[in-house]
Amino acid sequence: MNPNPLVQYLNKSPEFFTKEDLILYAEDHNIGMINFRYAGEDSRLKTLSFVINSRKHLEDILTLGERVDGSSLFSHIEAGSSDLYVVPRYRTAFVNPFSEIPALDILCSYFNKDGLPLESSPEYILQKAHKALQEETGLSFHVMGELEYYIISEKQELFEAVDQRGYHESSPFTKWENFRREAMLAIAQSGGNLKYGHCEVGNFSVGNMEYEQNELEFAPSPLEDAADQLMIAKWILRTLALKHKITITFAPKITVGKAGSGLHIHTKLVKDDKNQMLEDGKLSDTAKKAIAGYLELAPSLTAFGNTIPTSYFRLVPHQEAPTNICWGDRNRSVLVRVPLGWTGNKNMYLHANPNEKPFEGAFEERQTVEFRCPDGSADIYLLLAGLTVAARHGLTMENSLEYAQKTYVDVNIFAEKHANRVKELRQLPASCWESAEYLEKQSSYYTEKNIFPQGLIDSIVLKLKKLNDKTLRQEISNDSNAVMELVKTYFNCG
């Protein structure tokens, strides 16, 4: 029942795809093109296309890769030594859902002139971070993203939805349900491990234009796969929007006073294929230690997950976005949220379906913890690498359980009567400039074990500070025209 045509035909999971598998599929399905895809500094997929002219040509492409100009893809690479190789990772291959000429697309890794992995490649940094976590703790990291986006189209007068009440709305009050289903099918056929899709809270109209917020949530996958899936999904959504002649944006803020879009990341630690986030039906010490790491490094993690000035117009009070560095159960205003995990009555379905037999499977596998501040401007590979570093830090630091206890807040913490407790909590940065300063202070955690190159950290700090937004939120937050000019500048982020 797997929707991926390659999986169906080869009868194997993507992690076992080989070069011969791809050649066989190409021959039997008249594949005429191969598209290499790889992430640039702007966190968008770049493309190099090949017309296949023989079996040997295809074999050479898949074996040798090709040369690219690294200085045009990354600002920290100098033009004088910029030649890089891009080499395909066979497990990422998928049938292009849009190409009129049958085509296989494959994500690639970067290699330097000596044929070694490029140390500053975001995708390789993610690999290094995961390897360090596995070697030091014996745990693997599984994550998934909640990809929020707005669809902008001409207003339809019939069945108008209630402003800011779009959560899980259905047609005809939502206008783009069919688009979402089409996108979900294309993502699943391209290897995306989707959990579900739905309408989100945000919806509003301006003049004759209608803004509708949607979300696609993935299921937890091994770390590197999860990053690849998010990259491909963003490309599919935008390409499909172009086909339908509508606009999509992942921007964290697109107007004043309305819900912004985030990129929440759910995480779980796994050992021997078993989720380690619960113990005896309660949140485990392993989970609490990881949470402590997320909170400790949260100010600098924004340098990877909140990379544009409008990111910090979303991270304001009373918008279901975090501002305080704390964690809690179910509360959507905390930075790290522990969502419901089926730890109570495990036979709810028997109440709804009295004729069924009791379920004997493991509910515990579904428990995750959610990091809620990132948004669509994130560099997905660096963000997930940073979270992996933070998890390892929390698992290995001496006082992590005490720190977790100190930063836990009750579900009603943000009620007025708890104002003094809230004042005790650390705050997330309020600008890219402040985020950069925290990255400078906490850089040693990321450069440890040679995971993040120091030169890359310095480049990110410089880029964030060049945005010159240190006091921007205070200066223009009450000027809707100025905010909208800023929104236009960063509308197509990520």
Secondary structure, DSSP 8 states (H G I E B T S, - for coil): ----HHHHHHTS-GGG--HHHHHHHHHHTT--EEEEEEE-TTS-EEEEEEE--SHHHHHHHHHH-EEEEGGGT-TTS-GGG-EEEEEE-GGG-EE-SS-SS-EEEEEEEEE-TTSSB-TT-HHHHHHHHHHHHHHHHS-EEEEEEEEEEEEEEE---SS---TT--TT--TTTSS-HHHHHHHHHHHHHTT--EEEEEEEEEEEEETTEEEEEEEEEE--EEHHHHHHHHHHHHHHHHHHHHHHT-EEE--S-SSSSS----EEEEEEEEETTEE-SEETTEE-HHHHHHHHHHHHTHHHHHHHH--STTHHHHSSTTSSS--BS-EEES-TTSSEEE---S-S-TTHHHHH-TTS----S-SGGG--EEE----TTS-HHHHHHHHHHHHHHHHHSTTHHHHHHHHB--TTTTSGGGHHHHHTS-B--SSHHHHHHHHHHTHHHHHGGGSS-HHHHHHHHHHHHHT--TTHHHHHTT-HHHHHHHHHHTTT--
